[in-house]
């Protein structure tokens, strides 16, 4: 149902916004993934249905992955301090500079990705303790194998 919202300007009402629930809540043709959590929702349009479980797991694990990436990209000395004195000096330097400490080394994108992947794997491992999730994953893997077999046969 389409609604028009008005605002009073002087003695008259002027249209300021339109809302059409049928239009806003509709989806275009294709396969879509909708994720709803307290305070937010997201829609991913035109996804490959075979990837839906993986995408859903990734969306579910975004916070854990973000924490892992943040931790993996923390500043650190280029070489690990060797002596106790060097360790104390580094801690004192970090304490003195606080958030303004000079960048001595930034982890590589590969290293950060590895930490993110480990966080994602930990989230998936936790989800796999649920029997329904485990069955859905086995079904997903079955479909993936069928897809590869079909792709291989088409290429022959």
Secondary structure, DSSP 8 states (H G I E B T S, - for coil): -EEEEEEEETTEEEEEEEEEHHHHT---SS--EEEEETTEEEEE-S--GGGHHHHHHHHHTHHHHHHHHHHHT----SS---SHHHHHHHHHHHHHHGGG--------HHHHHHHHHHHHHHHHHHHTTSHHHHHHHHHHHHHHHHHHHHHHHHH-
